[in-house]
Amino acid sequence: MAESMSARILLIALAGSLTWLPSAWAQQLRDPTQPPSLLMQDGAATSGSGETVLQSVFISPTRRAAIISGQTVRLGEKFNGSTLVKITESEVVLRNGGELQTLKLFPGIGKRLTSVHGRQNPDNRK
């Protein structure tokens, strides 16, 4: 009887000491909606030269917003003295007085028209 009682106490103590494990693991999980840590150095996202960077856009029937250099800005709100006047799936437009600034979500990627005419094997089929 005493042996089974000490086994129960040991089991309860062991179970109680393991309750911290799930919370420890949860603290290590990264929020998948956050911009990459590479862009968030020093608390602000920049392209390395101090320029303003568009990181993400949110478009829904009730809300339009963008994350610009780590700050969430809704359509019509101000960012660094400029007003966010347009949001599309791939870019935003900021207005500062009469000057417009377009920020692209993927600035290094551009569209290019190509023609499949004249190519021998346009879709790599044999």
C-alpha positions as CSV (number, residue, x, y, z in Angstrom):
1,M,0.0,0.0,0.0
2,A,2.8,2.4,1.0
3,E,4.6,1.4,-2.2
4,S,1.7,2.3,-4.5
5,M,1.1,5.6,-2.6
6,S,4.8,6.7,-3.2
7,A,4.5,5.6,-6.8
8,R,1.4,7.9,-7.2
9,I,3.1,10.8,-5.5
10,L,6.2,10.3,-7.8
11,L,3.9,10.2,-10.8
12,I,2.0,13.4,-9.8
13,A,5.3,15.2,-9.1
14,L,6.7,14.1,-12.5
15,A,3.5,15.1,-14.4
16,G,3.5,18.5,-12.6
17,S,7.1,19.2,-13.6
18,L,6.4,18.5,-17.3
19,T,3.7,21.1,-17.6
20,W,6.2,23.8,-18.5
21,L,7.3,22.0,-21.7
22,P,4.5,23.0,-24.0
23,S,4.8,26.7,-23.0
24,A,8.6,26.6,-23.5
25,W,8.1,25.2,-27.0
26,A,5.5,27.7,-27.8
27,Q,7.8,30.6,-26.9
28,Q,10.2,29.4,-29.5
29,L,7.7,29.4,-32.4
30,R,8.0,32.3,-34.9
31,D,5.0,34.2,-36.1
32,P,4.7,33.3,-39.8
33,T,3.1,36.6,-40.7
34,Q,6.1,38.6,-39.5
35,P,8.5,39.9,-42.1
36,P,11.8,38.0,-42.3
37,S,14.2,38.9,-39.5
38,L,16.7,40.0,-42.1
39,L,14.4,42.9,-42.9
40,M,13.7,43.7,-39.3
41,Q,17.3,44.5,-38.1
42,D,17.6,47.5,-35.7
43,G,13.8,47.6,-35.3
44,A,13.1,49.0,-38.8
45,A,13.0,47.4,-42.2
46,T,15.2,48.9,-44.8
47,S,16.9,47.8,-47.9
48,G,20.3,48.5,-46.4
49,S,20.5,52.1,-47.6
50,G,17.9,53.6,-45.3
51,E,15.1,53.6,-48.0
52,T,11.5,52.9,-47.3
53,V,10.5,49.3,-48.0
54,L,7.1,47.7,-48.7
55,Q,7.0,44.4,-46.9
56,S,3.4,43.3,-47.2
57,V,-0.1,44.3,-48.4
58,F,-3.5,43.4,-46.9
59,I,-6.5,43.8,-49.2
60,S,-10.0,42.7,-48.1
61,P,-13.5,44.0,-48.7
62,T,-13.4,46.0,-45.5
63,R,-9.8,46.9,-45.1
64,R,-6.7,47.9,-47.1
65,A,-3.4,48.3,-45.4
66,A,0.3,47.8,-46.0
67,I,3.4,47.1,-43.9
68,I,5.9,49.7,-44.8
69,S,9.3,49.5,-43.1
70,G,7.8,47.5,-40.2
71,Q,4.8,49.8,-39.6
72,T,1.2,49.0,-40.5
73,V,-0.3,51.8,-42.5
74,R,-4.0,51.9,-43.6
75,L,-5.1,53.5,-46.8
76,G,-5.4,57.3,-46.2
77,E,-3.0,57.2,-43.2
78,K,0.3,58.9,-43.0
79,F,3.8,57.3,-43.0
80,N,6.8,59.6,-42.4
81,G,4.9,62.6,-43.6
82,S,3.5,61.0,-46.7
83,T,-0.1,59.8,-47.2
84,L,-0.8,56.3,-48.4
85,V,-3.1,56.9,-51.4
86,K,-3.1,53.6,-53.3
87,I,-2.7,49.9,-52.5
88,T,-2.6,47.1,-55.1
89,E,-1.5,43.5,-54.8
90,S,2.1,44.3,-55.7
91,E,2.7,48.0,-54.9
92,V,1.6,51.1,-52.9
93,V,1.7,54.8,-53.7
94,L,2.6,57.4,-51.1
95,R,1.9,61.1,-51.7
96,N,3.9,63.9,-50.1
97,G,2.5,67.2,-51.3
98,G,2.7,66.9,-55.1
99,E,5.3,64.2,-55.1
100,L,4.3,60.5,-55.6
101,Q,6.5,57.6,-54.4
102,T,5.7,54.1,-55.6
103,L,6.9,51.2,-53.4
104,K,6.9,47.7,-55.0
105,L,6.5,44.5,-53.0
106,F,9.0,42.7,-55.2
107,P,11.2,45.6,-56.6
108,G,13.7,43.3,-58.3
109,I,11.1,41.3,-60.2
110,G,9.7,42.8,-63.4
111,K,7.4,41.5,-66.2
112,R,8.9,40.8,-69.5
113,L,7.0,39.9,-72.7
114,T,8.4,36.9,-74.6
115,S,7.4,35.3,-77.8
116,V,7.1,31.5,-78.2
117,H,7.3,32.0,-82.0
118,G,10.7,31.1,-83.4
119,R,11.7,28.9,-80.5
120,Q,12.1,25.2,-81.4
121,N,11.0,23.8,-78.0
122,P,9.1,26.4,-76.0
123,D,7.8,24.1,-73.3
124,N,10.8,21.7,-73.1
125,R,8.9,18.8,-74.6
126,K,10.7,16.3,-76.7
